[in-house]
Amino acid sequence: MIERSYDANHKGAGQGPDTLMATSDIVELVKELSRKPAQPAFLSPRMLKNRFLISLSLDQRRLEASKPHYQENPYLAAFFIARQATFSLPTSPCEIDRMKRERLFYDQALQKFRRKIKALTSEDWFKIRITTLQKAKLNREQSVSYLIDGIFRSHARVLAIRIDLYLIPSFRNLLLPKDQLEVMQHFWAALRRDIYTANFAPPNLGFICALEYGHQAGFHFHLLVFFDGSKHQQDINLAKLIGNHWKQKITKGFGWYHNCNAKKAKYKKLGIGKIDYWDSEKLENLKSAANYLAKIDYYIDSHRGESRTFFRSNIPKPIAKSGRPRRKLPPPLITHENQ
């Protein structure tokens, strides 16, 4: 478990640390308070107390101003309903100070709040929303699995490039979260066009991209691009091409990137770089890396409205080859028809 602290150096324009970190902190808090006794804890007792007390002092109006779609996030919705039903709004500094000093008063307040959270997360509206998000996640995971299987059905060796794309802090911190989101979506539209046309790098076999939010990094993209491994070997240089294009051409100097392929030695389960069709371990690692891009991001969900935040290229059609047959069997291609 990692204890996080609020850092004033990472504020965006017109917002305090509460509007930057509140969403995922509240998600973790509600998950912890709604879990069954037999389930493992999400937060340590110390983290739970800190998260709980900080959340009680959040300015809901300020949060609504920076995240107008926060109601779409079921965990935030449950939190604010429970807080309004349990405590006076806003929770007074005197109440919070008393909870810090008096263990019994804190325990009573926490248990009262926990009961309300458990009741809300058991209601149909909450369960339906969570089920919808989980189904979307499973569909994305299935989608990226189809793409990877399709690529390896046609290519015996693939070069997988993983790169993370950001905005520089001095530019990002001038923007509210909703403005960051619009800027990043505009930049992605331009980069996606260039990836398809391959006007700055060799032709690729496909890509997977996800928009994510980080407390310190703001909105950023995780991008996987696949190249023909029989034609290309320099995965680090290919990642540099993409990163420099993002930095110089797409964002006009307002972006930066992290080249994951240059840090392959740090990965315990390596799923990028050169991958052969018969290497089941690397293929599994690659799919795990792709599934990370398909995960639920509740902060993004609270902002996105009708905007997409997950993208992949079309599944390639099999290429008829007249060369030497493969000595090893490729992984089976899973389709809707044979499930």
Backbone hydrogen bonds, N-H to C=O, Kabsch-Sander energy under -0.5 kcal/mol:
donor,donor_aa,acceptor,acceptor_aa,energy
3,E,1,M,-0.5
4,R,2,I,-0.5
8,A,6,Y,-0.6
10,H,7,D,-1.7
11,K,8,A,-1.0
15,Q,12,G,-1.7
19,T,16,G,-0.7
20,L,16,G,-0.9
21,M,17,P,-2.2
22,A,18,D,-1.8
25,D,21,M,-1.5
26,I,22,A,-2.8
27,V,23,T,-2.2
28,E,24,S,-2.2
29,L,25,D,-2.2
30,V,26,I,-3.1
31,K,27,V,-2.3
32,E,28,E,-2.2
33,L,29,L,-2.5
34,S,30,V,-1.7
35,R,31,K,-0.8
35,R,32,E,-0.6
39,Q,36,K,-1.7
48,L,44,S,-3.0
49,K,45,P,-2.2
50,N,46,R,-2.3
51,R,47,M,-2.9
52,F,48,L,-2.6
53,L,49,K,-2.5
54,I,50,N,-2.3
55,S,51,R,-2.2
56,L,52,F,-1.6
57,S,53,L,-0.8
57,S,54,I,-0.8
58,L,55,S,-1.1
60,Q,58,L,-0.9
63,L,59,D,-2.0
64,E,60,Q,-2.6
65,A,61,R,-1.9
66,S,62,R,-1.6
67,K,63,L,-2.0
70,Y,67,K,-2.1
72,E,69,H,-2.1
73,N,70,Y,-1.9
77,A,73,N,-2.3
78,A,74,P,-2.4
79,F,75,Y,-2.1
80,F,76,L,-2.4
81,I,77,A,-2.0
82,A,78,A,-2.4
83,R,79,F,-2.7
84,Q,80,F,-2.2
85,A,81,I,-1.9
86,T,82,A,-1.5
87,F,83,R,-2.8
91,T,56,L,-0.7
96,I,92,S,-2.0
97,D,93,P,-2.7
98,R,94,C,-2.1
99,M,95,E,-2.1
100,K,96,I,-1.9
101,R,97,D,-1.8
102,E,98,R,-3.3
103,R,101,R,-0.7
106,Y,102,E,-2.2
107,D,103,R,-2.9
108,Q,104,L,-2.3
109,A,105,F,-2.1
110,L,106,Y,-2.8
111,Q,107,D,-2.4
112,K,108,Q,-2.1
113,F,109,A,-2.2
114,R,110,L,-2.9
115,R,111,Q,-2.2
116,K,112,K,-1.5
117,I,113,F,-2.4
118,K,114,R,-2.8
119,A,115,R,-1.9
120,L,116,K,-2.3
121,T,117,I,-2.7
122,S,118,K,-0.5
122,S,119,A,-0.6
123,E,120,L,-1.4
127,K,123,E,-2.1
128,I,124,D,-3.0
129,R,125,W,-1.7
130,I,126,F,-2.4
131,T,127,K,-2.6
132,T,128,I,-2.3
133,L,129,R,-2.1
134,Q,130,I,-2.5
135,K,131,T,-2.5
136,A,132,T,-2.0
137,K,133,L,-2.1
138,L,134,Q,-2.5
139,N,135,K,-2.4
140,R,136,A,-2.0
141,E,137,K,-2.5
142,Q,138,L,-2.5
143,S,139,N,-2.2
144,V,140,R,-2.4
145,S,141,E,-1.8
146,Y,142,Q,-2.3
147,L,143,S,-2.0
148,I,144,V,-2.5
149,D,145,S,-2.6
150,G,146,Y,-2.6
151,I,147,L,-2.2
152,F,148,I,-2.2
153,R,149,D,-1.5
154,S,150,G,-0.8
154,S,151,I,-0.7
155,H,151,I,-1.4
158,V,275,I,-2.7
159,L,227,F,-2.8
160,A,158,V,-0.6
160,A,273,G,-2.7
161,I,159,L,-0.5
161,I,225,V,-3.1
163,I,223,L,-2.4
164,D,258,H,-2.1
165,L,221,F,-2.4
166,Y,256,W,-3.0
168,I,254,F,-2.3
171,F,168,I,-1.0
172,R,168,I,-2.8
173,N,169,P,-2.8
174,L,171,F,-1.3
175,L,172,R,-2.0
179,D,176,L,-0.7
180,Q,176,L,-2.4
181,L,177,P,-2.3
182,E,178,K,-1.6
183,V,179,D,-2.3
184,M,180,Q,-2.7
185,Q,181,L,-2.3
186,H,182,E,-1.9
187,F,183,V,-2.4
188,W,184,M,-2.5
189,A,185,Q,-1.9
190,A,186,H,-1.4
191,L,187,F,-2.5
192,R,188,W,-3.4
193,R,189,A,-1.6
194,D,190,A,-1.8
195,I,191,L,-2.4
196,Y,192,R,-2.2
197,T,193,R,-2.2
198,A,194,D,-1.3
199,N,194,D,-1.0
205,L,226,F,-3.8
206,G,226,F,-0.9
208,I,224,L,-2.5
209,C,311,F,-3.0
210,A,222,H,-2.0
211,L,309,T,-2.9
212,E,220,H,-3.2
214,G,218,G,-1.9
218,G,214,G,-2.1
220,H,212,E,-2.7
221,F,165,L,-2.2
222,H,210,A,-2.5
223,L,163,I,-2.4
223,L,221,F,-0.5
224,L,208,I,-3.2
225,V,161,I,-2.5
226,F,206,G,-2.6
227,F,159,L,-2.4
229,G,157,R,-2.4
229,G,227,F,-0.6
230,S,157,R,-0.6
231,K,228,D,-1.4
232,H,228,D,-1.7
235,D,233,Q,-1.8
238,L,234,Q,-2.0
239,A,235,D,-2.2
240,K,236,I,-1.9
241,L,237,N,-2.0
242,I,238,L,-1.9
243,G,239,A,-2.8
244,N,240,K,-3.1
245,H,241,L,-1.8
246,W,242,I,-2.3
247,K,243,G,-2.6
248,Q,244,N,-3.0
249,K,244,N,-0.6
249,K,245,H,-1.4
250,I,245,H,-2.4
251,T,246,W,-2.3
253,G,247,K,-2.7
254,F,251,T,-1.3
255,G,247,K,-0.6
256,W,166,Y,-1.6
258,H,164,D,-2.4
260,C,162,R,-1.3
260,C,258,H,-1.0
261,N,162,R,-0.8
262,A,259,N,-0.8
263,K,260,C,-1.7
264,K,261,N,-0.8
266,K,263,K,-1.8
267,Y,264,K,-1.6
268,K,266,K,-0.5
270,L,268,K,-0.6
273,G,160,A,-2.9
275,I,158,V,-2.6
277,Y,156,A,-2.8
279,D,276,D,-1.5
280,S,278,W,-1.6
283,L,279,D,-2.2
284,E,280,S,-2.2
285,N,281,E,-2.2
286,L,282,K,-2.6
287,K,283,L,-2.3
288,S,284,E,-2.0
289,A,285,N,-2.3
290,A,286,L,-2.3
291,N,287,K,-2.5
292,Y,288,S,-1.5
293,L,289,A,-0.9
294,A,290,A,-0.7
295,K,292,Y,-1.1
298,Y,296,I,-0.6
301,D,297,D,-2.5
302,S,298,Y,-1.4
303,H,299,Y,-0.5
303,H,300,I,-1.7
304,R,300,I,-2.4
307,S,304,R,-2.5
311,F,209,C,-3.0
313,S,207,F,-2.2
320,A,318,P,-0.6
334,I,332,P,-0.6
339,Q,336,H,-0.8
